[in-house]
């Protein structure tokens, strides 16, 4: 039996087990950098079911190595993230709803983890037929700065043995189950968090002339900052500046002393990113102080942009076509969301692709980070099988 057929059949056979694993993880979500039980679950499976040695790094990260023939010939890293989000899952009758109130796997990391365990199962069975080694990386803290990838890299996940290429996947409710998406080159944005406090002089709303109104100043500030993208950014460079939090804790007749604003800046160009930070600070300082207020502004630099290696991604896309069929491969557009897989992509040739989970009949159409997010669990078949196939094919590439 050829390897592709074997992988496809094993992936189908593993589905009931992977569904059970995914539901176990979904019911017991853990927030970023608190994935203790999830890490223990992963360790137990790798050790007791597959007989692999595991290593803990970054506190709740788990790493294991599957060695084939000539194990040092080439090393392919496969990554899954494990953390959940601080979201209350909507009660809709699903039997595997989160048991932890206010915490939910709303971004599919339970899928990524269970899929990689399935991939590990298949690859471990085929290790005598592959050249090189597979490094399995179960990573904490993708959803929270500074990002678990930075900690994993700092503690040597890309070394001993040195990883030659990295592959990761992420659920995509916009793509039908059975399909997958690829994009060579620039794919996802950098992300920075902006925290602003505008301080004025509060007072009675009927006597505004005796105040320095931070609400008015802040309203002007949000409008003025839009020129950072609309009039400063090169129109060909994707950029987003959005503010989602504005707290002016006064009353209908009370002008408060201060206003707190929070937002995000995202782009796909590091030089422009730095310049934009300077423009935001310059505009904010001059406007706020010019209107009589005082400014406290902090920009917390987050993940860099994610770039898929052109050669690797084109290569894997062709192999995915062989595995799933040409009609089941979609070309992805640039997405202004962010991912800490970007740190791997900045360090080694990497490919981050999308796993379709959409099924309208099963109502798995809600976006990630939505309290009703769920997946078509049949996607786990390709979640584990396609990654195993891609890893084996990449190991065969010199």
C-alpha positions in Angstrom: 0.0 0.0 0.0 1.4 3.4 -0.9 2.0 5.9 1.9 -0.7 8.4 0.8 -3.4 5.7 0.9 -2.2 4.4 4.2 -2.3 7.9 5.7 -5.7 8.6 4.4 -7.1 5.4 5.7 -5.4 5.8 9.1 -6.7 9.4 9.4 -10.3 8.1 8.9 -9.8 5.3 11.4 -8.4 7.7 14.0 -11.4 10.1 13.8 -13.4 8.7 16.7 -10.3 8.9 19.0 -9.5 12.4 17.8 -13.0 13.6 18.3 -12.9 12.2 21.9 -9.5 13.9 22.5 -10.7 17.2 21.0 -13.9 17.2 23.2 -11.8 16.4 26.3 -9.6 19.4 25.6 -12.6 21.6 24.7 -14.4 20.8 27.9 -11.4 21.7 30.0 -9.9 24.8 28.4 -7.0 26.7 30.0 -5.9 30.3 29.5 -2.6 31.3 28.0 0.4 30.1 30.0 -1.9 28.1 32.3 -2.1 25.0 30.2 -0.9 22.6 32.9 -3.6 19.9 32.5 -3.5 20.2 28.7 0.2 19.7 28.7 -0.1 16.8 31.0 -2.7 15.2 28.8 -0.5 15.7 25.7 2.5 14.2 27.6 0.5 11.2 28.7 -0.6 10.5 25.1 2.9 10.9 23.6 4.5 8.8 26.3 2.0 6.1 27.1 0.2 5.7 23.7 3.1 6.3 21.3 6.1 5.5 23.5 7.8 8.8 22.8 10.1 10.8 25.1 8.8 14.3 25.9 10.4 17.5 27.1 8.8 20.3 28.9 9.9 23.8 27.9 8.5 27.3 28.5 6.7 25.8 31.6 3.7 24.4 29.8 5.1 23.6 26.4 5.7 20.0 25.3 8.2 18.8 22.7 8.8 15.3 21.4 10.9 13.8 18.6 10.0 11.1 16.1 13.1 9.7 14.5 13.1 8.0 11.2 16.0 6.5 9.2 19.0 8.7 9.1 17.4 10.9 11.8 19.7 13.9 11.4 19.2 14.2 7.6 16.4 16.8 7.9 14.3 18.0 10.7 10.7 19.2 10.2 8.9 21.0 13.0 5.2 20.6 13.4 3.5 23.1 15.8 0.1 23.2 17.6 -1.0 25.8 20.1 -2.9 24.8 23.2 -4.4 27.8 25.0 -8.0 29.0 25.2 -9.6 32.4 25.4 -11.4 34.3 28.2 -14.8 33.9 26.5 -18.1 32.6 27.9 -19.3 29.8 25.6 -22.9 30.2 24.5 -25.1 27.4 25.8 -26.5 25.7 22.6 -26.9 22.1 23.8 -23.5 20.8 22.6 -22.5 18.0 25.0 -18.8 19.1 25.1 -19.4 22.7 26.2 -16.7 24.2 28.3 -16.8 23.2 32.0 -14.7 26.2 33.0 -17.0 29.3 33.1 -15.6 32.2 31.2 -13.0 30.2 29.4 -13.5 28.7 25.9 -11.6 27.2 23.0 -13.0 29.7 20.6 -10.0 29.8 18.3 -9.6 26.1 17.5 -6.5 25.3 19.5 -8.2 22.2 20.8 -8.4 21.1 17.2 -4.8 22.0 16.5 -3.7 20.0 19.5 -5.8 16.9 18.8 -4.9 17.0 15.1 -1.2 17.0 15.9 -1.6 14.1 18.3 -3.2 12.3 15.4 -0.4 13.3 13.1 2.1 12.0 15.6 0.3 8.7 15.7 0.5 8.2 12.0 4.1 9.4 11.7 5.2 7.2 14.6 3.7 4.2 12.8 5.6 5.1 9.6 8.9 6.2 11.1 10.8 3.2 9.6 9.7 4.4 6.1 10.8 8.1 6.4 14.1 9.9 6.2 15.0 12.4 8.9 13.0 13.4 12.0 9.8 15.1 13.1 9.8 17.5 16.0 6.4 17.8 17.6 5.8 21.2 19.2 2.8 21.8 21.5 3.0 25.4 22.4 1.4 27.5 25.1 0.2 31.1 25.1 -0.4 32.0 21.4 -3.3 34.3 22.5 -1.3 36.5 24.9 1.8 38.7 24.6 4.7 38.1 24.5 3.5 34.9 22.8 4.5 31.4 23.7 6.5 31.0 20.5 9.0 33.6 21.8 9.5 31.6 25.0 9.8 28.3 23.2 12.4 29.7 20.8 14.3 31.3 23.7 14.5 27.9 25.4 15.8 26.2 22.3 12.9 24.6 20.6 14.5 25.3 17.2 17.7 23.5 18.3 18.9 20.1 19.5 18.2 19.0 16.8 18.1 22.1 14.6 14.8 22.5 12.8 15.1 23.0 9.0 11.5 24.0 8.3 8.4 24.7 10.4 4.8 23.8 9.4 1.7 24.9 11.3 -2.0 24.9 10.6 -5.0 26.8 11.8 -8.8 26.2 11.6 -10.7 28.5 9.1 -14.5 28.6 9.4 -14.6 30.5 6.1 -13.3 27.4 4.2 -15.5 24.3 3.7 -14.5 21.1 5.5 -12.3 19.0 3.3 -10.5 22.0 1.8 -7.4 23.9 2.9 -5.8 27.2 2.0 -2.3 28.4 1.3 -0.6 31.7 0.7 3.1 32.0 -0.2 4.9 35.2 1.0 3.3 37.8 3.3 0.2 36.5 5.0 -0.6 37.9 8.4 0.0 41.2 10.1 2.1 42.4 13.0 0.1 43.5 16.0 0.7 46.2 18.5 -1.5 47.3 21.4 -2.0 51.0 22.1 -3.0 52.4 25.5 -3.8 56.1 25.9 -4.8 58.2 28.9 -5.9 61.8 28.2 -6.0 63.8 31.4 -7.8 67.2 31.6 -9.8 69.0 34.3 -13.2 67.7 35.1 -16.2 69.6 36.2 -19.9 70.3 35.7 -21.3 69.8 32.3 -23.1 73.1 32.5 -19.8 75.0 33.0 -17.5 73.6 30.3 -15.5 76.8 30.2 -14.1 75.9 33.7 -12.9 72.5 32.5 -10.3 71.0 30.2 -12.6 68.5 28.6 -10.7 65.2 28.0 -13.7 63.7 26.2 -13.6 66.4 23.5 -9.8 66.1 23.3 -10.0 62.3 23.0 -12.7 62.6 20.3 -10.5 64.8 18.2 -7.5 62.5 18.9 -9.2 59.4 17.5 -10.2 61.3 14.4 -6.8 62.8 14.0 -5.0 59.5 14.3 -6.9 58.1 11.3 -4.5 60.1 9.1 -1.7 57.8 10.2 -3.1 55.2 7.8 -5.2 57.3 5.4 -2.6 60.0 4.7 0.8 58.6 5.8 0.9 54.9 4.9 1.7 53.9 1.4 -1.7 52.7 -0.1 0.0 49.5 -1.2 1.0 48.6 2.3 -1.8 46.9 4.3 -2.4 48.8 7.6 -5.0 48.9 10.2 -5.4 51.4 13.1 -8.5 50.6 15.2 -9.7 51.7 18.6 -12.1 49.5 20.4 -12.2 50.9 24.0 -13.1 54.4 25.1 -13.8 55.0 28.7 -15.0 58.4 29.9 -16.3 57.7 33.3 -18.4 60.9 33.8 -22.1 61.3 33.7 -24.7 63.2 31.7 -23.8 66.4 33.5 -20.2 65.5 34.6 -17.1 66.0 32.6 -14.5 63.5 33.9 -10.9 64.2 34.7 -9.6 61.6 32.3 -10.4 59.3 29.3 -8.8 55.9 28.7 -8.5 54.6 25.1 -7.2 51.3 23.8 -6.6 50.2 20.2 -4.4 48.2 17.9 -2.1 48.9 15.0 -1.3 46.3 12.4 0.7 46.1 9.2 3.0 43.9 7.1 6.1 46.2 6.9 8.5 46.5 9.8 10.0 49.8 8.6 6.6 51.4 8.3 5.6 49.8 11.6 8.3 51.8 13.4 7.5 55.0 11.5 3.8 54.6 12.3 4.6 54.3 16.0 6.4 57.6 15.8 3.6 59.3 14.0 1.0 58.1 16.5 3.1 59.4 19.4 3.8 62.7 17.6 0.2 63.4 16.6 -1.2 62.5 20.0 1.3 64.6 21.9 0.9 67.7 19.9 -2.9 67.5 19.7 -3.6 66.7 23.4 -1.1 69.2 24.7 -2.3 71.8 22.2 -5.8 71.5 23.6 -4.6 71.8 27.2 -4.5 68.2 28.3 -1.8 65.9 29.3 -1.0 62.6 27.6 0.2 59.2 28.7 0.6 56.9 25.7 2.1 53.4 25.6 2.5 51.2 22.5 3.2 47.6 23.4 4.9 46.0 20.5 3.5 42.6 19.7 4.0 39.8 17.2 5.8 40.5 13.9 4.2 39.9 10.5 3.9 36.3 9.4 5.7 35.4 6.1 5.3 32.0 4.5 8.5 30.9 2.7 7.8 31.0 -1.0 9.6 27.8 -2.0 8.4 25.8 0.9 4.8 26.9 0.6 4.6 26.3 -3.1 6.1 22.9 -2.5 3.6 22.0 0.2 0.7 23.4 -1.8 1.5 21.0 -4.6 1.7 18.1 -2.2 -1.6 19.1 -0.7 -3.1 19.0 -4.2 -1.9 15.5 -4.6 -3.4 14.5 -1.2 -6.8 16.4 -1.3 -7.2 17.1 -5.0 -6.7 20.4 -6.8 -10.3 21.6 -6.3 -9.9 21.4 -2.6 -7.0 23.9 -2.4 -7.8 27.6 -2.0 -5.5 30.6 -2.4 -5.6 32.8 0.7 -5.6 36.6 0.7 -3.6 38.7 3.2 -5.3 38.6 6.6 -4.8 41.5 9.1 -5.2 39.2 12.1 -1.9 38.2 13.9 -0.3 34.9 15.0 2.8 34.2 17.1 3.7 31.5 14.6 5.2 34.6 12.9 8.2 34.2 15.3 9.0 30.8 13.8 8.5 32.2 10.3 11.1 35.0 11.0 13.6 32.4 12.2 13.3 29.4 9.8 11.6 28.7 6.5 8.0 28.2 7.5 4.5 27.5 6.1 1.3 28.3 8.0 -1.8 27.1 6.2 -5.6 27.0 6.9 -7.8 24.0 7.6 -11.4 24.2 6.5 -14.0 23.6 9.2 -17.1 25.1 7.7 -20.3 23.1 7.4 -23.5 25.1 7.2 -25.7 22.0 7.9 -23.8 21.5 11.2 -23.9 25.3 11.9 -20.1 25.5 12.1 -20.0 28.9 10.4 -19.2 31.3 13.3 -15.8 33.1 13.2 -13.0 32.3 15.6 -13.3 34.2 18.9 -17.1 34.1 18.7 -18.8 32.5 21.7 -20.7 30.1 19.4 -17.6 29.1 17.5 -17.4 25.3 16.8 -16.0 23.1 14.1 -17.2 20.3 11.8 -15.3 17.5 13.6 -14.8 15.6 10.3 -12.1 18.2 9.6 -9.9 16.3 12.1 -9.5 13.7 9.4 -7.5 16.2 7.2 -6.2 18.0 10.3 -4.1 15.0 11.1 -3.7 13.3 7.7 -2.7 16.2 5.6 -0.1 17.4 8.1 1.4 13.8 8.3 1.5 13.7 4.5 3.2 17.1 4.2 5.8 16.3 6.8 6.8 13.0 5.1 6.9 14.7 1.7 9.0 17.6 3.0 11.5 15.1 4.6 11.9 13.6 1.2 12.9 16.9 -0.3 16.7 17.6 -0.2 
